[in-house]
Amino acid sequence: MPLPLFILRRVIEAIPLLLFISIISFIMLKLAPIDPLAYLKANPAISQATIAAEAERLGLNKPPVLQYFIWLNNLLHGDLGISTTGGSVFILLITRAANTLLLSVLSVIFTWLIAIPAGVYAAVNRNKWIDKLFNILSAIGMSMPTFLLALILLMFAVHSHLLPIGGLTSPDFFDRNIFGQILDLSAHLMIPVTVLTFVGLAEIQRQMRGSLLDVLRAEYVRTARAKGLPENTVIYKHALRNAINPLITLLGFEFASLLSGAALTETVLAYPGLGRLTLEGVLTKDINLVMASLMLGAMMLIAGNLLADILLKLTDPRIALE
């Protein structure tokens, strides 16, 4: 199937899937035993008329089915609605999504730049001390909870005073010159990027090692070696090209989780990202905010899977797009 036609078909197939996800998400939110106006009702200084006006503004006084179709109609017209805090959901998402995207992209870049060479080196030096060291580090990375590593680095920052804690920038960020702003931003990103990179390294490195070991046992690799080709040519020109295919699928999932994979880290480190914002929206039953976040995550997942399929086709022409 031609690539443009394949992309068009996948986009069309995604429409009913997104509709189904939106219905399930809306039902789950409505069933949650949380009152989005609880903070107003708990304040005796706020009158019932004010609470009723707020319910009217947010559309909470309408039947749930009607609420969903109002939300869907607004979404189709590009209106994400108003948050219970009074701000525009679109503005909140854009601001926080940019912060999360910055954090996630940096983490993915560092993870892959370290994990791919480490996996190749471990496979080439199988059962040697460096391979065993990488296996130990991978086991630690896969078994250590993200929040625990974040807390350890957070305590280190508190006691050492070497790195800032929480937030994305310092209060005097805009008073600094460009170089000072870059340094300040880098210092605030150091801990969250380190946490996500270390945790992500384990899976990618082990996958790269295992995939390359499988390829190195293949007949064509033995043939290439028998012809007297240099070992580096055998590994990096012939074996690595085929061993990389399973990791391209993982790259698609990495892309899908760019806006959702850092939620726990953002919460522990008080990072102003989309994951933390969505969690706060769930706790306050901010329907417009949570629905917009969930739909954005679903679209990222679909786009990530599509990206993985396209990259697989480009790297291996034998794969058919169906």
Steps between C-alpha positions, in 0.01 A plus 500: 500500500638848413617697803258798460204263469621305804521818709154613386349161590658506846368852563148397400520188719608717793178705502266234648777396740536854632122528529486178703785619725322830562175326598672259741711781651196724549302220666788418736535864596130541568501187716791628711374586854640854484304824505668759274335776705603360837747782561217752462248308710755466781524878530209634709559851365392392151127513436291232335426740217872530425538120502201463269644763264833314491320172425318676218824644363667158495188323372485272806127556547419321174446121454827306448406392147433860401825607666692254283344615174557864594866417568530305173338780300734756655799275427403467134490880482845530659375607843650300789288680757575669830677345796340502845777744595356746250782485245487384141573128467678564171740751658566268795570204272728694267706640788535177695535279191795711384671444837436125492609476136829672584563259787397187309687581178823565689455175693433297184803650322736427790349155554549388141841663460624301800294178472570412136883509524484333843283218365726448200814503716345254746400262219842512336665437839252238616570346844796732559519732801357797309200292392443390859527860618238612249274214608525610864423862411208388283360285781521797737332729247216256432434422866534848650171694512513838330379686808770340717782614274339844481488520881865391530616770259267750667659433840844532341405842361361611838815406693759598239336826383653430158174484307169688526192321628163510325373716221652567160664837559615722785301810610761730342506305172389792281750735664792289375673514163458224241797301626376526859150388396640195321706406807201547730272292277765227470547486877126457559481226234799307633319285759181412303697424182742281696212306659320432172822421314625250757166321517466489119855378444437153637234388252663648190848370585380148574286493186791620286733239652256211456401599147861534385597167657220331303615658176865413561399131502342529156642315200575812295712642784708183512533519123618861517761407756610201293562734206752686714304823550624716790308439824384862520355473149319178589351649815421860406420462129328161486384383844399830662272597214280194555533506880363853518151407372351394838623827651317704238176357639611611846574845358137524393389434858758750624341760273156406625604553862674834449212689664398237756805300602635753749191551718638333814838670470332838446288451811785395728734775377230771478574544130237713320411245235190356338503177702487687829229732366289202388536332839385817671207515257400141586510576873268799451289332226585772250322327212599735218866495599523124556308414182725725292811342656373146441408569140839658440668190646286270284591692186868483594470122541339459158758730342781310671383166365464650153850650523644162601336326202632763258854485642498120482401518134774754425772297675385162366329510156401134542231607751165551330263776609151354535 
